[in-house]
Amino acid sequence: MSQIPGSPPPQYSDNGSSLPEVVNPGHYPYADAPQVVNSGPQHAPELHYQYGGQYQQPQQQQPYYDQSPEAVYKADEYKGSAAGGTAAPYEVTSNGTAAGAGAGAGGAGADASAKGAPFWRRKRVMLAAAGVLVLVIVGAVVGGVVGSQKAKSSSGSTSSSANGSGPPAVATPSAPLPSSTPSATAVWTPARRPGSAASTSRGNGVFTQGIQLFWQNEGSTDITYSVYNNGADYGPLNKLELSRPPKNVTSLAATSWFVDNNSTKDAIVQLYYLLETDTSGRLDIAMADLVCTHNQTCTEKGTTLITANATAEVDTFSDITAVWRRDQENFKYNNRVYYQAKGSGNIIELSGDSATTTGWGEKDLGVQAQNGSSLTSVFAPGYTMELYYFDATGSMTELITTDHWADPAAIDVEPPAGARGAGVLEACWEPSTNIFRIYHVTDKGAIMEYDRDGVGSQWEGGMSPNGQTVDSTLTASSWDAEVRLFYIQRDEMQRATRGKTSWKIDLLKDI
């Protein structure tokens, strides 16, 4: 969201009854949101925000099921060549030649015959790295939007950093999973891939359903995307042109909301990633402000280094999670991004609503996560904002705030699934049922669901999608009473739809 250097920080004028409107060079209006789940930043340091227009009370929608066809590309359709029409768009360099995917991150060699394929259709490569899969759901009602975001998993290598904050080593087919983390027993599953992120925009009438899917290619800094709109096929695979490319093997997070003003059909997406900003290897979190249109293209409008002011440096193996947060009292909008600090292992909060022209506000939450812990977050308007992670002992932990952060509390579920502190965490909140859900991918790749009815009740085992295993990280998101999981199984992207008594599993169309 950032292309006006030197402009003032976000400013607000709101009487509690108006819609927010963003004033920027592109003049993209933003609608009000009655419900938000795990969505993300709205305010960047270089944008001047004004609020105007008439606020309308949210209206409840009927659940909407995405019903895209289930046709799947053949494997050879993804294998690019130096010439010819079969190369996917992201395989073509600026001079028109096909760009190979290269070796797997961390030095693991990929199957040469599969270099042109999207990473989930390649033969499984035991990477000395980790990946991320993120989903953002944004649903719009008349005069409003509903948001939901998931941020998952971090990148890394088999070596520890000098301060001991490296993640456990990744397994190879012939070796057990040792741990290089002094204070934890967690392991990272072998097939966790370079970063992926997806955002889904959902509206009323103007833009019924849209999905924007992003991922980082193996052995490359390139990010590829495909956009699905209103029952049409997924669009072509395109390389996302970024003014500041990410580091190779990065954590990703995505947040989004939908513009529903009967004049545009654009989804506003923020993509968060890591990049090295100096020769010392310092990592910063960048936010790319994207506009994804109904024409199935996404364009960067600017990039902000949101950690430019941060004194707590981002750990090499830190995950990223982001929440688009609404102030219920005065209808102002703000946002939060969370990461793990280098050295201390503490979780750091970045606040977009306290941003300056050189970065976002920073707060150390004073809680220590397991080195390289998965991070995920949920925002339930009118209820709570919650952060889930593995603490320094490997215990699944929740950190909850209404007007202040409470003490961290262990999430006790019986029987515990998988190795202690291992795997990936995801979470979502169902607005119409007020049910919080956590999804835990264990060290064996199994998906476990845990549910809590409202705030203050106990977590219990839920309806896990039995028989499903994950070859990578996953994303979970929800709107109304709907829940979707997206994950990679046997090198193909799966979509799991949660029903009342069972899960429906199918291939995600065309990806």
LORONU-768402 format. One line per 4 residues: number of its first residue (from 1); their letters; for each residue x, y, z of C-alpha. Coordinates in nm, 4 decimals. Each point is the difference from the previous one (the first is absolute). Layout:
residues N
NUM> A> X,Y,Z; ...
end
This chain:
residues 511
1> MSQI> 0.0000,0.0000,0.0000; 0.2949,0.2235,-0.0224; 0.1069,0.2216,-0.2786; -0.0016,0.3501,0.1422
5> PGSP> 0.3299,0.0534,0.1848; -0.0015,0.2781,0.2550; -0.3770,0.0218,0.0338; -0.1565,0.0201,0.3490
9> PPQY> -0.0989,-0.3051,0.2045; -0.3604,-0.1240,-0.0034; -0.2455,0.2579,0.1304; -0.3561,-0.0700,0.1028
13> SDNG> -0.3155,0.2061,0.0208; -0.3043,-0.2065,0.0842; -0.3164,0.0678,0.1929; -0.0793,-0.3676,0.0466
17> SSLP> -0.2514,-0.0286,-0.2811; 0.1973,0.0183,-0.3200; 0.1656,-0.2251,-0.2501; 0.3767,0.0218,-0.0372
21> EVVN> 0.1295,0.1294,-0.3270; 0.3607,-0.0214,-0.1041; 0.1516,0.2865,-0.1908; 0.2991,-0.1068,-0.2073
25> PGHY> 0.1269,0.0488,-0.3539; -0.2227,-0.2801,-0.1292; -0.3135,0.1236,0.1797; -0.1080,-0.3405,0.1237
29> PYAD> -0.2917,0.0262,0.2451; -0.0168,-0.2461,0.2863; -0.3295,-0.1185,0.1482; -0.0874,-0.0496,0.3651
33> APQV> 0.0220,-0.3457,0.1543; -0.2523,-0.1442,0.2427; 0.2030,-0.3112,0.0786; 0.3690,-0.0691,-0.0357
37> VNSG> 0.1899,-0.3233,0.0535; 0.3779,-0.0068,-0.0256; 0.0155,0.2696,-0.2591; 0.2698,0.2573,-0.0311
41> PQHA> 0.1548,0.3395,-0.0306; -0.2005,0.2833,-0.1381; 0.2228,0.2946,0.0850; 0.3490,0.0499,-0.1360
45> PELH> 0.2391,0.2754,0.1066; 0.0016,0.1714,-0.3374; -0.3773,0.0290,-0.0460; -0.2195,0.2782,0.1313
49> YQYG> -0.3388,-0.1427,0.1003; -0.3296,0.1798,0.0289; -0.3328,-0.1379,0.1085; -0.3248,0.1003,-0.1622
53> GQYQ> -0.3279,-0.1333,-0.1297; -0.2940,-0.1566,0.1743; 0.0503,-0.3054,0.2172; -0.2592,-0.2751,-0.0473
57> QPQQ> -0.0781,-0.2777,0.2415; 0.1273,-0.3405,-0.1153; -0.2411,-0.2474,-0.1493; 0.0277,-0.3749,0.0425
61> QQPY> 0.0641,-0.1945,-0.3195; -0.0922,-0.3538,-0.0828; 0.3040,-0.2308,-0.0078; 0.1625,-0.0022,-0.3408
65> YDQS> 0.1748,-0.3075,-0.1319; 0.2688,0.0427,-0.2602; -0.0847,-0.2412,-0.2808; 0.2847,0.0339,-0.2449
69> PEAV> 0.0482,-0.2957,-0.2382; 0.2441,-0.2668,0.1074; 0.1952,-0.0374,-0.3242; 0.3744,-0.0182,0.0576
73> YKAD> 0.2903,0.0896,-0.2239; 0.2041,-0.2936,-0.1217; 0.3471,-0.0161,0.1463; 0.1738,0.0583,-0.3312
77> EYKG> -0.1952,0.3203,-0.0562; 0.2147,0.1602,0.2691; 0.3378,-0.1027,-0.1361; 0.1445,0.3046,-0.1663
81> SAAG> 0.2673,0.0074,-0.2668; 0.2306,0.2564,-0.1487; -0.2474,0.0556,-0.2792; -0.3575,-0.0947,-0.0750
85> GTAA> -0.3421,0.0728,0.1412; -0.0104,-0.2522,0.2821; 0.2073,0.1967,0.2476; -0.2021,0.1392,0.2866
89> PYEV> 0.0152,0.3805,0.0215; 0.2172,0.0019,0.3091; 0.2641,-0.2063,-0.1776; 0.0751,0.2751,-0.2537
93> TSNG> 0.2719,0.2516,0.0752; 0.0052,0.3593,-0.1147; 0.1835,-0.0982,-0.3172; -0.2626,-0.2566,-0.0912
97> TAAG> 0.1903,-0.3149,0.0895; -0.1184,-0.2591,0.2475; 0.1393,0.0364,0.3493; 0.0860,-0.3241,0.1779
101> AGAG> -0.1129,-0.0503,0.3571; 0.3462,-0.1021,0.1149; 0.0915,-0.2108,0.2983; -0.2199,-0.0253,0.3026
105> AGGA> 0.0499,0.2538,0.2729; 0.2813,-0.0593,0.2399; 0.2038,-0.1831,-0.2628; -0.2240,-0.3029,-0.0561
109> GADA> -0.0056,-0.0900,-0.3680; -0.3358,-0.0234,-0.1744; -0.0923,-0.2513,-0.2698; 0.1271,0.1645,-0.3161
113> SAKG> -0.2951,-0.1161,-0.2037; -0.2398,0.1746,0.2362; 0.1663,0.3396,0.0280; -0.2665,0.1694,-0.2091
117> APFW> -0.2891,-0.1370,0.2041; -0.1768,0.1794,0.2833; 0.1541,-0.1243,0.3206; -0.2944,-0.2129,0.1112
121> RRKR> 0.0000,-0.1989,-0.3283; 0.3666,-0.0879,0.0203; 0.1359,-0.3185,0.1442; 0.0419,0.0460,0.3712
125> VMLA> 0.3352,0.1532,0.0824; 0.1408,-0.0252,0.3490; 0.0797,0.3652,0.0467; 0.2281,0.1483,0.2609
129> AAGV> -0.2582,0.2753,0.0227; -0.3548,0.0684,0.1024; -0.2985,0.1553,-0.1662; -0.3214,0.1791,0.0621
133> LVLV> -0.3551,-0.0160,-0.1197; -0.2361,0.2818,0.0757; -0.3655,0.0654,-0.0693; -0.1935,0.3212,0.0322
137> IVGA> -0.3781,0.0021,-0.0170; -0.1769,0.3292,-0.0493; -0.3765,0.0016,-0.0375; -0.1929,0.3106,-0.0929
141> VVGG> -0.3593,0.0752,0.0890; -0.2000,0.3003,-0.1148; 0.1967,0.2956,0.1257; 0.2602,-0.2170,0.1714
145> VVGS> 0.2619,-0.2712,-0.0133; 0.0980,-0.3053,0.2001; 0.3660,-0.0913,0.0294; 0.1979,-0.3082,0.0890
149> QKAK> 0.3696,-0.0697,-0.0243; 0.2402,-0.2802,0.0744; 0.3718,0.0260,0.0253; 0.2026,-0.3115,0.0201
153> SSSG> 0.3437,-0.1254,0.0551; 0.3501,0.1246,-0.0410; 0.3069,-0.0650,-0.2048; 0.3345,-0.1272,0.1137
157> STSS> 0.2922,-0.2360,-0.0513; 0.1592,-0.2878,0.1823; 0.2528,0.2234,0.1721; -0.0656,0.2054,0.3108
161> SANG> 0.0660,0.3699,0.0194; 0.2798,0.1265,0.2179; -0.2345,0.0909,0.2829; -0.1516,-0.3473,0.0131
165> SGPP> -0.3347,0.0994,-0.1475; 0.0101,-0.2326,-0.3001; -0.2772,-0.2535,-0.0495; 0.0436,-0.3736,0.0403
169> AVAT> 0.1745,-0.1609,-0.2942; -0.2163,-0.1336,-0.2812; -0.0038,-0.3725,-0.0606; 0.1462,-0.1780,-0.2974
173> PSAP> -0.1239,-0.3409,-0.1161; 0.2942,-0.1804,0.1605; 0.0359,0.1908,0.3264; -0.2096,0.0591,0.3113
177> LPSS> -0.1141,0.3483,0.0948; 0.2577,0.1514,0.2358; -0.0736,0.3253,0.1749; 0.2369,0.2946,-0.0014
181> TPSA> -0.2276,0.1965,0.2326; 0.1352,-0.0155,0.3565; -0.3318,0.0562,0.1797; -0.2491,-0.1875,-0.2175
185> TAVW> -0.0727,-0.3390,-0.1501; -0.1906,0.1185,-0.3066; 0.0683,-0.1267,-0.3482; -0.0791,0.1449,-0.3366
189> TPAR> -0.1631,-0.2312,-0.2509; 0.2258,-0.0736,-0.2980; -0.2301,0.1271,-0.2724; -0.0701,0.3457,0.1320
193> RPGS> 0.0466,0.2103,-0.3067; 0.1025,0.3522,-0.0887; -0.2666,0.2547,0.0741; -0.3573,-0.0106,-0.1250
197> AAST> -0.2925,0.2267,0.0688; -0.3592,0.0177,-0.1131; -0.2654,0.2632,0.0422; -0.3678,-0.0351,-0.0744
201> SRGN> -0.2328,0.2929,-0.0646; -0.3698,-0.0578,0.0291; -0.2711,0.2553,-0.0612; -0.3659,0.0657,-0.0657
205> GVFT> -0.1133,0.0388,-0.3584; 0.2884,0.1965,-0.1453; 0.2692,-0.2543,0.0749; -0.1475,-0.3239,0.1290
209> QGIQ> 0.3145,-0.2059,0.0461; 0.3675,0.0463,-0.0687; 0.3154,-0.1819,0.1016; 0.3524,0.1356,-0.0310
213> LFWQ> 0.2656,-0.2656,0.0485; 0.3712,0.0813,0.0380; 0.3047,-0.2184,0.0511; 0.3767,0.0214,-0.0111
217> NEGS> 0.1715,-0.2313,-0.2454; 0.2608,-0.2453,0.1232; 0.3552,0.1241,-0.0341; -0.1162,0.3454,-0.1035
221> TDIT> -0.1095,0.3308,0.1449; -0.2837,0.0196,-0.2544; -0.3598,0.0027,0.1196; -0.2655,-0.1383,-0.2334
225> YSVY> -0.3734,0.0584,0.0196; -0.3288,-0.1061,-0.1546; -0.3382,0.1682,0.0431; -0.3451,-0.1610,-0.0044
229> NNGA> -0.3168,0.2071,-0.0389; -0.3737,-0.0678,0.0100; -0.0078,-0.3605,-0.1151; 0.2410,0.0546,-0.2885
233> DYGP> 0.3151,-0.2032,-0.0437; 0.3121,0.0918,0.1886; 0.1983,0.2548,-0.1914; 0.3432,-0.0648,-0.1495
237> LNKL> 0.3034,-0.0447,0.2200; 0.1717,0.3370,0.0201; 0.3163,0.1191,0.1637; -0.0744,0.2658,0.2602
241> ELSR> 0.2139,0.3005,-0.0806; 0.1323,0.1428,0.3268; 0.2164,0.3087,0.0315; 0.1823,-0.1662,0.2917
245> PPKN> 0.0172,-0.3783,-0.0521; -0.0053,-0.2277,0.3065; 0.2872,-0.2090,0.1240; 0.0308,-0.3534,-0.1255
249> VTSL> -0.2172,-0.2199,0.2240; -0.2040,0.2509,0.1955; -0.2908,-0.0083,0.2370; -0.3106,0.1494,-0.1572
253> AATS> -0.3191,0.1445,0.1391; -0.2901,0.1573,-0.1855; -0.2910,0.2194,0.0987; -0.2836,0.1301,-0.2099
257> WFVD> -0.3324,0.1760,-0.0240; -0.2426,0.0562,-0.2813; -0.1117,0.3257,-0.1561; -0.3761,-0.0159,-0.0546
261> NNST> -0.1107,0.3380,-0.1264; -0.1618,-0.0965,-0.3327; 0.2745,0.1790,-0.1922; 0.2953,-0.2376,0.0381
265> KDAI> 0.0434,-0.3719,0.0408; 0.3408,0.0185,0.1589; 0.1314,-0.1968,0.2946; 0.2546,0.1851,0.2116
269> VQLY> 0.2718,-0.2406,0.1145; 0.3033,0.0479,0.2213; 0.2793,-0.2519,-0.0392; 0.2608,-0.0187,0.2782
273> YLLE> 0.3412,-0.1567,-0.0465; 0.3612,0.0113,0.1171; 0.2906,0.1624,-0.1792; 0.3598,0.0812,0.0838
277> TDTS> 0.0553,0.3721,0.0200; 0.3738,0.0302,0.0622; 0.3239,-0.1914,-0.0374; -0.0090,-0.1133,0.3634
281> GRLD> -0.2941,-0.2255,-0.0778; -0.2614,0.1997,0.1919; -0.3503,-0.1136,-0.0873; -0.2936,0.2354,-0.0349
285> IAMA> -0.3682,-0.0644,-0.0601; -0.1297,0.1586,-0.3180; -0.3649,0.0641,-0.0785; -0.0902,0.0084,-0.3684
289> DLVC> -0.3291,0.1772,-0.0628; -0.1756,-0.1776,-0.2878; -0.3151,0.0568,-0.2007; -0.1411,-0.3220,-0.1477
293> THNQ> -0.2671,0.0664,-0.2604; -0.2890,-0.1955,-0.1476; 0.2190,-0.0287,-0.3110; 0.2142,-0.2465,0.1968
297> TCTE> 0.3073,0.2175,0.0358; 0.1757,0.1293,0.3113; 0.2078,0.3175,-0.0022; 0.2251,0.1417,0.2683
301> KGTT> -0.0813,0.3558,0.1028; 0.2956,0.0369,0.2329; 0.2067,-0.1740,0.2673; 0.0668,0.1014,0.3601
305> LITA> 0.2692,-0.1305,0.2357; -0.2191,-0.0217,0.3072; 0.2909,-0.1005,0.2287; 0.2182,0.2931,-0.1022
309> NATA> -0.0383,0.1528,0.3480; 0.0093,-0.3273,0.1928; 0.2757,-0.0414,0.2564; -0.0802,-0.3719,0.0325
313> EVDT> 0.1494,-0.1565,-0.3099; -0.1984,-0.2690,-0.1809; 0.1373,-0.3464,0.0715; 0.1323,-0.1944,-0.2976
317> FSDI> -0.2617,-0.2706,0.0523; -0.2895,0.2160,0.1118; -0.3534,-0.0643,-0.1142; -0.2292,0.2925,-0.0854
321> TAVW> -0.3683,0.0373,0.0790; -0.2229,0.3012,-0.0585; -0.3421,0.1198,0.1132; -0.2212,0.2705,-0.1446
325> RRDQ> -0.1563,0.1429,0.3158; -0.2993,0.2267,0.0447; -0.0501,0.2354,0.2920; -0.3597,-0.0668,0.1043
329> ENFK> -0.0423,0.3220,0.1969; 0.0765,0.2591,-0.2631; 0.0055,-0.2031,-0.3215; 0.3602,0.0785,-0.0703
333> YNNR> 0.1995,-0.2684,-0.1727; 0.3394,-0.1259,0.0996; 0.2192,-0.3021,-0.0503; 0.2567,-0.2189,0.1708
337> VYYQ> 0.2912,-0.2109,-0.1231; 0.1867,-0.2452,0.2264; 0.3465,-0.1516,-0.0275; 0.2682,-0.1592,0.2191
341> AKGS> 0.2955,0.2102,0.1144; 0.3572,-0.1040,-0.0621; 0.1857,-0.0900,0.3177; -0.2787,0.0191,0.2579
345> GNII> -0.2530,-0.2131,-0.1882; -0.2739,0.2366,0.1198; -0.3070,0.0736,-0.2101; -0.0072,0.3555,-0.1351
349> ELSG> -0.3122,0.1913,-0.1017; 0.0065,0.2598,-0.2779; -0.2875,0.2507,-0.0098; -0.1005,0.1590,-0.3271
353> DSAT> -0.2205,0.2586,0.1698; 0.3042,0.1411,0.1819; 0.2105,0.0063,-0.3144; 0.2331,0.2810,-0.0995
357> TTGW> 0.1560,0.0774,-0.3337; 0.2869,-0.2352,0.0844; -0.1754,-0.3040,0.1433; -0.2653,-0.1370,0.2323
361> GEKD> -0.0301,0.0203,0.3767; 0.1758,-0.2802,0.1911; -0.0918,-0.1789,0.3235; 0.1700,-0.2954,0.1669
365> LGVQ> -0.2802,-0.2187,0.1374; 0.2406,-0.1482,0.2556; -0.0807,-0.3620,-0.0844; 0.2575,-0.2407,-0.1360
369> AQNG> -0.0838,-0.2382,-0.2809; 0.1831,-0.3171,-0.0875; 0.2761,0.0771,-0.2474; -0.1506,-0.0017,-0.3483
373> SSLT> -0.3519,-0.0505,0.1395; -0.3004,0.0081,-0.2260; -0.2105,0.3119,0.0646; -0.3666,0.0565,-0.0811
377> SVFA> -0.2555,0.2593,0.1058; -0.3755,0.0635,0.0066; -0.2045,0.3146,0.0417; -0.3668,-0.0283,0.0986
381> PGYT> -0.1635,0.3451,-0.0026; -0.1778,0.0774,0.3241; 0.1600,-0.3025,0.1678; 0.3750,-0.0340,0.0011
385> MELY> 0.3282,-0.0143,-0.1877; 0.2024,-0.3161,0.0529; 0.3500,-0.1201,-0.0833; 0.0989,-0.3697,-0.0007
389> YFDA> 0.3544,-0.1389,0.0083; 0.2309,-0.2586,0.1596; 0.1667,0.1382,0.3114; 0.3628,-0.0612,0.0991
393> TGSM> -0.0921,-0.3399,0.1476; -0.1863,-0.1100,-0.3135; -0.3473,0.0423,0.1509; -0.2790,0.1243,-0.2265
397> TELI> -0.0845,0.3408,0.1462; -0.2585,0.2752,-0.0403; 0.0443,0.3694,0.0659; -0.3266,0.1947,0.0151
401> TTDH> -0.0802,0.3693,0.0074; -0.3152,0.2057,0.0236; 0.1254,0.3338,0.1330; 0.3305,-0.1451,0.1263
405> WADP> 0.2017,-0.3181,-0.0415; -0.0762,-0.2685,0.2585; 0.2616,-0.2434,0.1265; 0.0841,-0.2808,-0.2446
409> AAID> -0.1916,-0.3226,0.0613; 0.0772,-0.3540,-0.1110; -0.2537,-0.1640,-0.2307; -0.0558,-0.3431,0.1514
413> VEPP> -0.1596,-0.2481,-0.2372; -0.0096,-0.3753,0.0512; 0.1481,-0.2014,-0.1381; 0.2788,0.2283,-0.1237
417> AGAR> 0.0752,-0.0574,-0.3662; 0.3492,-0.0671,-0.1318; 0.3318,0.0998,0.1497; -0.0150,0.2764,0.2584
421> GAGV> 0.0420,0.3432,-0.1528; 0.0234,-0.1360,-0.3532; -0.1796,0.0992,-0.3160; -0.2072,0.2883,-0.1254
425> LEAC> -0.2848,0.1927,0.1612; -0.2901,0.1652,-0.1807; -0.3135,0.1612,0.1373; -0.3295,0.1565,-0.0990
429> WEPS> -0.3222,0.1333,0.1501; -0.3537,-0.0617,-0.1260; -0.1930,0.3270,0.0309; -0.3511,-0.1454,-0.0068
433> TNIF> 0.0719,-0.2703,0.2621; 0.2684,0.1736,0.2107; 0.2119,-0.3151,-0.0153; 0.3795,0.0261,0.0062
437> RIYH> 0.1905,-0.2777,-0.1766; 0.3680,-0.0957,0.0045; 0.1517,-0.2338,-0.2590; 0.3222,-0.1743,0.0950
441> VTDK> 0.2056,-0.1802,-0.2628; 0.2071,-0.2478,0.2001; 0.3558,-0.1109,-0.0660; -0.1527,-0.2972,-0.1872
445> GAIM> -0.2091,0.2245,-0.2258; -0.3385,-0.0822,0.1568; -0.2556,0.2808,0.0332; -0.1570,0.0385,0.3450
449> EYDR> -0.2902,0.2348,0.0769; -0.0662,0.1584,0.3408; -0.3096,0.2089,0.0736; -0.1110,0.2488,0.2624
453> DGVG> -0.3536,0.1384,0.0278; 0.0402,0.3702,0.0620; 0.2464,0.1697,0.2324; 0.0874,-0.1575,0.3339
457> SQWE> -0.1124,-0.3565,-0.0657; 0.2337,-0.2991,-0.0239; 0.1649,-0.1248,-0.3158; -0.1186,-0.3426,-0.1141
461> GGMS> 0.0852,-0.2415,-0.2761; -0.1974,0.0813,-0.3138; -0.0882,-0.1629,-0.3307; 0.3384,-0.0645,-0.1584
465> PNGQ> 0.0123,-0.0905,-0.3700; 0.0988,-0.3605,0.0684; 0.2288,-0.1709,-0.2463; 0.1372,0.3258,-0.1353
469> TVDS> 0.3708,0.0692,0.0216; 0.1766,0.3200,-0.0878; 0.3207,0.0123,-0.2032; 0.0452,0.3681,0.0775
473> TLTA> -0.1437,0.2685,0.2195; -0.3686,0.0809,-0.0264; -0.2388,0.2883,0.0348; -0.3363,0.0147,0.1728
477> SSWD> -0.2599,0.2704,-0.0294; -0.3686,0.0602,0.0501; -0.2929,0.2280,-0.0669; -0.3564,-0.0292,0.1304
481> AEVR> -0.0067,-0.3689,0.1040; 0.2344,-0.1103,-0.2777; 0.3506,-0.1431,0.0452; 0.2533,-0.0774,-0.2725
485> LFYI> 0.3399,-0.1645,0.0265; 0.2548,0.0182,-0.2812; 0.3054,-0.2232,0.0098; 0.2323,-0.2055,-0.2190
489> QRDE> -0.0336,-0.3768,-0.0127; 0.1949,-0.2183,-0.2420; 0.1214,0.3141,-0.1780; -0.3505,0.1291,-0.0707
493> MQRA> -0.1950,0.2791,0.1655; -0.3010,-0.1347,0.1880; -0.3055,0.1913,0.1137; -0.1835,-0.1331,0.3056
497> TRGK> -0.3523,0.1301,0.0645; -0.1351,-0.0505,0.3507; -0.3597,-0.1202,0.0221; -0.2109,-0.0638,0.3084
501> TSWK> 0.0962,-0.3667,0.0277; 0.2853,-0.0549,-0.2454; 0.2594,0.1579,-0.2247; -0.0118,0.0204,-0.3789
505> IDLL> 0.3461,-0.0312,-0.1559; 0.0728,0.0936,-0.3599; 0.2774,0.1350,-0.2180; 0.0215,0.3733,-0.0314
509> KDI> -0.0959,0.0679,-0.3579; 0.2737,0.0656,-0.2527; 0.2826,0.0706,0.2408
end
